[in-house]
């Protein structure tokens, strides 16, 4: 009885391996030259933010393609979040600070989900004794 169970176990493992190898080969052969896989940037275009003349760092375009969020560079310990509205494919109109998010510390890495929940990081509550800092803030835009 034990020999039969071992034989079934070995056969089961071999079947699983064959299925996994088949899946890997299918993915490789069907998607290796696909546009669905990231192959690097191309056709990059410079954008213009009308009314803004400083550095725009860590850009994020909202999922509706209408807003550009970014942070500025006012030195290593103070960065604030700003936004601009799209005018055309390469031009945005500066609107100002994202209200209610900026502090005297670093505020950056803006992001937004499908429900307009706005996310960003901030060092406003940073405790140097911890060594590693991680804090994410969220709110509606």
Rosetta constraint file for C-alpha pairs under 8 A:
AtomPair CA 1 CA 5 HARMONIC 6.44 0.50
AtomPair CA 2 CA 6 HARMONIC 6.23 0.50
AtomPair CA 3 CA 7 HARMONIC 6.18 0.50
AtomPair CA 4 CA 8 HARMONIC 6.18 0.50
AtomPair CA 5 CA 9 HARMONIC 6.08 0.50
AtomPair CA 6 CA 10 HARMONIC 6.19 0.50
AtomPair CA 7 CA 11 HARMONIC 6.19 0.50
AtomPair CA 8 CA 12 HARMONIC 6.01 0.50
AtomPair CA 9 CA 13 HARMONIC 6.19 0.50
AtomPair CA 10 CA 14 HARMONIC 6.21 0.50
AtomPair CA 11 CA 15 HARMONIC 6.15 0.50
AtomPair CA 12 CA 16 HARMONIC 6.24 0.50
AtomPair CA 13 CA 17 HARMONIC 6.18 0.50
AtomPair CA 14 CA 18 HARMONIC 6.16 0.50
AtomPair CA 15 CA 19 HARMONIC 6.19 0.50
AtomPair CA 16 CA 20 HARMONIC 6.13 0.50
AtomPair CA 17 CA 21 HARMONIC 6.06 0.50
AtomPair CA 18 CA 22 HARMONIC 6.04 0.50
AtomPair CA 19 CA 23 HARMONIC 6.21 0.50
AtomPair CA 20 CA 24 HARMONIC 6.22 0.50
AtomPair CA 21 CA 25 HARMONIC 6.11 0.50
AtomPair CA 22 CA 26 HARMONIC 6.06 0.50
AtomPair CA 23 CA 27 HARMONIC 6.17 0.50
AtomPair CA 24 CA 28 HARMONIC 6.07 0.50
AtomPair CA 25 CA 29 HARMONIC 5.99 0.50
AtomPair CA 26 CA 30 HARMONIC 5.94 0.50
AtomPair CA 27 CA 31 HARMONIC 5.71 0.50
AtomPair CA 27 CA 32 HARMONIC 7.62 0.50
AtomPair CA 28 CA 32 HARMONIC 5.33 0.50
AtomPair CA 30 CA 34 HARMONIC 7.44 0.50
AtomPair CA 31 CA 36 HARMONIC 7.44 0.50
AtomPair CA 31 CA 37 HARMONIC 7.21 0.50
AtomPair CA 32 CA 37 HARMONIC 7.63 0.50
AtomPair CA 33 CA 37 HARMONIC 7.80 0.50
AtomPair CA 35 CA 39 HARMONIC 7.92 0.50
AtomPair CA 45 CA 90 HARMONIC 7.28 0.50
AtomPair CA 46 CA 90 HARMONIC 6.90 0.50
AtomPair CA 47 CA 90 HARMONIC 4.58 0.50
AtomPair CA 47 CA 91 HARMONIC 5.66 0.50
AtomPair CA 47 CA 92 HARMONIC 7.61 0.50
AtomPair CA 48 CA 90 HARMONIC 6.28 0.50
AtomPair CA 48 CA 91 HARMONIC 4.81 0.50
AtomPair CA 48 CA 92 HARMONIC 6.15 0.50
AtomPair CA 49 CA 53 HARMONIC 7.90 0.50
AtomPair CA 49 CA 84 HARMONIC 7.15 0.50
AtomPair CA 49 CA 91 HARMONIC 6.01 0.50
AtomPair CA 49 CA 92 HARMONIC 4.76 0.50
AtomPair CA 49 CA 93 HARMONIC 5.55 0.50
AtomPair CA 49 CA 94 HARMONIC 5.86 0.50
AtomPair CA 50 CA 91 HARMONIC 7.25 0.50
AtomPair CA 50 CA 92 HARMONIC 6.14 0.50
AtomPair CA 50 CA 93 HARMONIC 4.87 0.50
AtomPair CA 50 CA 94 HARMONIC 5.76 0.50
AtomPair CA 51 CA 93 HARMONIC 6.62 0.50
AtomPair CA 51 CA 94 HARMONIC 5.42 0.50
AtomPair CA 52 CA 94 HARMONIC 5.96 0.50
AtomPair CA 54 CA 72 HARMONIC 7.02 0.50
AtomPair CA 54 CA 73 HARMONIC 7.77 0.50
AtomPair CA 55 CA 72 HARMONIC 5.51 0.50
AtomPair CA 55 CA 73 HARMONIC 6.04 0.50
AtomPair CA 56 CA 70 HARMONIC 5.81 0.50
AtomPair CA 56 CA 71 HARMONIC 5.86 0.50
AtomPair CA 56 CA 72 HARMONIC 5.22 0.50
AtomPair CA 56 CA 73 HARMONIC 7.49 0.50
AtomPair CA 57 CA 70 HARMONIC 5.58 0.50
AtomPair CA 57 CA 71 HARMONIC 5.17 0.50
AtomPair CA 57 CA 72 HARMONIC 5.80 0.50
AtomPair CA 57 CA 73 HARMONIC 7.27 0.50
AtomPair CA 58 CA 70 HARMONIC 5.45 0.50
AtomPair CA 58 CA 71 HARMONIC 6.25 0.50
AtomPair CA 58 CA 108 HARMONIC 7.19 0.50
AtomPair CA 58 CA 109 HARMONIC 5.81 0.50
AtomPair CA 58 CA 110 HARMONIC 7.50 0.50
AtomPair CA 59 CA 68 HARMONIC 6.69 0.50
AtomPair CA 59 CA 69 HARMONIC 5.63 0.50
AtomPair CA 59 CA 70 HARMONIC 4.41 0.50
AtomPair CA 59 CA 71 HARMONIC 7.30 0.50
AtomPair CA 59 CA 109 HARMONIC 7.68 0.50
AtomPair CA 59 CA 110 HARMONIC 7.47 0.50
AtomPair CA 60 CA 68 HARMONIC 5.70 0.50
AtomPair CA 60 CA 69 HARMONIC 5.09 0.50
AtomPair CA 60 CA 70 HARMONIC 6.28 0.50
AtomPair CA 60 CA 109 HARMONIC 7.89 0.50
AtomPair CA 60 CA 110 HARMONIC 6.30 0.50
AtomPair CA 60 CA 111 HARMONIC 6.27 0.50
AtomPair CA 61 CA 65 HARMONIC 5.89 0.50
AtomPair CA 61 CA 66 HARMONIC 7.18 0.50
AtomPair CA 61 CA 67 HARMONIC 5.64 0.50
AtomPair CA 61 CA 68 HARMONIC 4.52 0.50
AtomPair CA 61 CA 69 HARMONIC 6.23 0.50
AtomPair CA 62 CA 66 HARMONIC 6.24 0.50
AtomPair CA 62 CA 67 HARMONIC 5.29 0.50
AtomPair CA 62 CA 68 HARMONIC 6.46 0.50
AtomPair CA 62 CA 69 HARMONIC 7.62 0.50
AtomPair CA 62 CA 111 HARMONIC 7.46 0.50
AtomPair CA 62 CA 112 HARMONIC 6.33 0.50
AtomPair CA 63 CA 112 HARMONIC 7.39 0.50
AtomPair CA 63 CA 113 HARMONIC 7.35 0.50
AtomPair CA 63 CA 114 HARMONIC 6.74 0.50
AtomPair CA 65 CA 86 HARMONIC 7.68 0.50
AtomPair CA 66 CA 85 HARMONIC 5.85 0.50
AtomPair CA 66 CA 86 HARMONIC 5.18 0.50
AtomPair CA 67 CA 83 HARMONIC 6.68 0.50
AtomPair CA 67 CA 84 HARMONIC 5.75 0.50
AtomPair CA 67 CA 85 HARMONIC 4.76 0.50
AtomPair CA 67 CA 86 HARMONIC 6.03 0.50
AtomPair CA 68 CA 83 HARMONIC 5.47 0.50
AtomPair CA 68 CA 84 HARMONIC 5.17 0.50
AtomPair CA 68 CA 85 HARMONIC 6.31 0.50
AtomPair CA 68 CA 86 HARMONIC 7.23 0.50
AtomPair CA 68 CA 92 HARMONIC 7.50 0.50
AtomPair CA 69 CA 81 HARMONIC 7.05 0.50
AtomPair CA 69 CA 82 HARMONIC 5.80 0.50
AtomPair CA 69 CA 83 HARMONIC 4.40 0.50
AtomPair CA 69 CA 84 HARMONIC 6.63 0.50
AtomPair CA 69 CA 110 HARMONIC 6.31 0.50
AtomPair CA 69 CA 111 HARMONIC 7.86 0.50
AtomPair CA 70 CA 81 HARMONIC 5.73 0.50
AtomPair CA 70 CA 82 HARMONIC 5.52 0.50
AtomPair CA 70 CA 83 HARMONIC 6.27 0.50
AtomPair CA 70 CA 108 HARMONIC 7.40 0.50
AtomPair CA 70 CA 109 HARMONIC 7.44 0.50
AtomPair CA 70 CA 110 HARMONIC 6.60 0.50
AtomPair CA 71 CA 79 HARMONIC 6.08 0.50
AtomPair CA 71 CA 80 HARMONIC 5.26 0.50
AtomPair CA 71 CA 81 HARMONIC 4.35 0.50
AtomPair CA 71 CA 82 HARMONIC 5.84 0.50
AtomPair CA 71 CA 107 HARMONIC 7.32 0.50
AtomPair CA 71 CA 108 HARMONIC 5.70 0.50
AtomPair CA 71 CA 109 HARMONIC 7.52 0.50
AtomPair CA 71 CA 110 HARMONIC 7.91 0.50
AtomPair CA 72 CA 79 HARMONIC 5.45 0.50
AtomPair CA 72 CA 80 HARMONIC 5.80 0.50
AtomPair CA 72 CA 81 HARMONIC 6.80 0.50
AtomPair CA 72 CA 82 HARMONIC 7.53 0.50
AtomPair CA 73 CA 78 HARMONIC 7.20 0.50
AtomPair CA 73 CA 79 HARMONIC 5.43 0.50
AtomPair CA 73 CA 80 HARMONIC 7.78 0.50
AtomPair CA 74 CA 78 HARMONIC 5.64 0.50
AtomPair CA 74 CA 79 HARMONIC 5.80 0.50
AtomPair CA 75 CA 79 HARMONIC 7.20 0.50
AtomPair CA 76 CA 106 HARMONIC 7.79 0.50
AtomPair CA 77 CA 104 HARMONIC 7.98 0.50
AtomPair CA 77 CA 105 HARMONIC 5.69 0.50
AtomPair CA 77 CA 106 HARMONIC 5.62 0.50
AtomPair CA 78 CA 103 HARMONIC 7.98 0.50
AtomPair CA 78 CA 104 HARMONIC 5.91 0.50
AtomPair CA 78 CA 105 HARMONIC 4.77 0.50
AtomPair CA 78 CA 106 HARMONIC 4.73 0.50
AtomPair CA 78 CA 107 HARMONIC 7.44 0.50
AtomPair CA 79 CA 104 HARMONIC 7.96 0.50
AtomPair CA 79 CA 105 HARMONIC 6.65 0.50
AtomPair CA 79 CA 106 HARMONIC 4.62 0.50
AtomPair CA 79 CA 107 HARMONIC 5.42 0.50
AtomPair CA 79 CA 108 HARMONIC 6.82 0.50
AtomPair CA 80 CA 97 HARMONIC 7.39 0.50
AtomPair CA 80 CA 102 HARMONIC 5.41 0.50
AtomPair CA 80 CA 103 HARMONIC 7.21 0.50
AtomPair CA 80 CA 106 HARMONIC 6.72 0.50
AtomPair CA 80 CA 107 HARMONIC 5.30 0.50
AtomPair CA 80 CA 108 HARMONIC 6.81 0.50
AtomPair CA 81 CA 97 HARMONIC 5.84 0.50
AtomPair CA 81 CA 98 HARMONIC 5.77 0.50
AtomPair CA 81 CA 101 HARMONIC 7.34 0.50
AtomPair CA 81 CA 102 HARMONIC 6.38 0.50
AtomPair CA 81 CA 107 HARMONIC 6.36 0.50
AtomPair CA 81 CA 108 HARMONIC 6.29 0.50
AtomPair CA 81 CA 110 HARMONIC 7.50 0.50
AtomPair CA 82 CA 95 HARMONIC 7.52 0.50
AtomPair CA 82 CA 96 HARMONIC 5.41 0.50
AtomPair CA 82 CA 97 HARMONIC 4.16 0.50
AtomPair CA 82 CA 98 HARMONIC 5.16 0.50
AtomPair CA 83 CA 94 HARMONIC 6.33 0.50
AtomPair CA 83 CA 95 HARMONIC 5.82 0.50
AtomPair CA 83 CA 96 HARMONIC 5.89 0.50
AtomPair CA 83 CA 97 HARMONIC 6.36 0.50
AtomPair CA 83 CA 98 HARMONIC 6.31 0.50
AtomPair CA 84 CA 92 HARMONIC 5.66 0.50
AtomPair CA 84 CA 93 HARMONIC 5.11 0.50
AtomPair CA 84 CA 94 HARMONIC 4.16 0.50
AtomPair CA 84 CA 95 HARMONIC 4.99 0.50
AtomPair CA 84 CA 96 HARMONIC 7.16 0.50
AtomPair CA 85 CA 92 HARMONIC 5.18 0.50
AtomPair CA 85 CA 93 HARMONIC 5.17 0.50
AtomPair CA 85 CA 94 HARMONIC 6.62 0.50
AtomPair CA 85 CA 95 HARMONIC 6.99 0.50
AtomPair CA 86 CA 90 HARMONIC 7.99 0.50
AtomPair CA 86 CA 91 HARMONIC 6.17 0.50
AtomPair CA 86 CA 92 HARMONIC 4.30 0.50
AtomPair CA 86 CA 93 HARMONIC 6.41 0.50
AtomPair CA 87 CA 91 HARMONIC 5.46 0.50
AtomPair CA 87 CA 92 HARMONIC 5.20 0.50
AtomPair CA 87 CA 93 HARMONIC 6.65 0.50
AtomPair CA 88 CA 92 HARMONIC 7.08 0.50
AtomPair CA 97 CA 102 HARMONIC 7.80 0.50
AtomPair CA 98 CA 102 HARMONIC 7.38 0.50
AtomPair CA 101 CA 107 HARMONIC 7.70 0.50
AtomPair CA 102 CA 107 HARMONIC 6.24 0.50
AtomPair CA 103 CA 107 HARMONIC 6.97 0.50
AtomPair CA 103 CA 124 HARMONIC 6.70 0.50
AtomPair CA 104 CA 124 HARMONIC 7.23 0.50
AtomPair CA 105 CA 122 HARMONIC 6.90 0.50
AtomPair CA 105 CA 123 HARMONIC 5.71 0.50
AtomPair CA 105 CA 124 HARMONIC 5.23 0.50
AtomPair CA 106 CA 122 HARMONIC 5.45 0.50
AtomPair CA 106 CA 123 HARMONIC 5.42 0.50
AtomPair CA 106 CA 124 HARMONIC 7.04 0.50
AtomPair CA 107 CA 120 HARMONIC 6.92 0.50
AtomPair CA 107 CA 121 HARMONIC 5.72 0.50
AtomPair CA 107 CA 122 HARMONIC 4.36 0.50
AtomPair CA 107 CA 123 HARMONIC 6.80 0.50
AtomPair CA 107 CA 124 HARMONIC 7.98 0.50
AtomPair CA 108 CA 120 HARMONIC 5.75 0.50
AtomPair CA 108 CA 121 HARMONIC 5.44 0.50
AtomPair CA 108 CA 122 HARMONIC 6.45 0.50
AtomPair CA 109 CA 119 HARMONIC 7.94 0.50
AtomPair CA 109 CA 120 HARMONIC 5.34 0.50
AtomPair CA 109 CA 121 HARMONIC 6.10 0.50
AtomPair CA 110 CA 118 HARMONIC 7.21 0.50
AtomPair CA 110 CA 119 HARMONIC 5.75 0.50
AtomPair CA 110 CA 120 HARMONIC 4.61 0.50
AtomPair CA 110 CA 121 HARMONIC 7.47 0.50
AtomPair CA 111 CA 118 HARMONIC 5.88 0.50
AtomPair CA 111 CA 119 HARMONIC 5.07 0.50
AtomPair CA 111 CA 120 HARMONIC 6.33 0.50
AtomPair CA 112 CA 116 HARMONIC 5.84 0.50
AtomPair CA 112 CA 117 HARMONIC 5.45 0.50
AtomPair CA 112 CA 118 HARMONIC 4.47 0.50
AtomPair CA 112 CA 119 HARMONIC 5.86 0.50
AtomPair CA 113 CA 117 HARMONIC 5.51 0.50
AtomPair CA 113 CA 118 HARMONIC 6.87 0.50
AtomPair CA 116 CA 140 HARMONIC 5.81 0.50
AtomPair CA 116 CA 141 HARMONIC 5.80 0.50
AtomPair CA 117 CA 138 HARMONIC 6.51 0.50
AtomPair CA 117 CA 139 HARMONIC 5.51 0.50
AtomPair CA 117 CA 140 HARMONIC 4.66 0.50
AtomPair CA 117 CA 141 HARMONIC 6.41 0.50
AtomPair CA 118 CA 138 HARMONIC 5.34 0.50
AtomPair CA 118 CA 139 HARMONIC 5.22 0.50
AtomPair CA 118 CA 140 HARMONIC 5.58 0.50
AtomPair CA 118 CA 141 HARMONIC 5.88 0.50
AtomPair CA 119 CA 136 HARMONIC 6.76 0.50
AtomPair CA 119 CA 137 HARMONIC 5.59 0.50
AtomPair CA 119 CA 138 HARMONIC 4.46 0.50
AtomPair CA 119 CA 139 HARMONIC 6.83 0.50
AtomPair CA 120 CA 136 HARMONIC 5.76 0.50
AtomPair CA 120 CA 137 HARMONIC 5.46 0.50
AtomPair CA 120 CA 138 HARMONIC 6.62 0.50
AtomPair CA 121 CA 134 HARMONIC 7.78 0.50
AtomPair CA 121 CA 135 HARMONIC 5.86 0.50
AtomPair CA 121 CA 136 HARMONIC 4.67 0.50
AtomPair CA 121 CA 137 HARMONIC 6.02 0.50
AtomPair CA 122 CA 135 HARMONIC 6.40 0.50
AtomPair CA 122 CA 136 HARMONIC 6.87 0.50
AtomPair CA 122 CA 137 HARMONIC 7.42 0.50
AtomPair CA 123 CA 133 HARMONIC 7.59 0.50
AtomPair CA 123 CA 135 HARMONIC 7.34 0.50
AtomPair CA 125 CA 135 HARMONIC 7.98 0.50
AtomPair CA 126 CA 133 HARMONIC 6.36 0.50
AtomPair CA 127 CA 131 HARMONIC 7.68 0.50
AtomPair CA 127 CA 133 HARMONIC 7.54 0.50
AtomPair CA 128 CA 132 HARMONIC 7.83 0.50
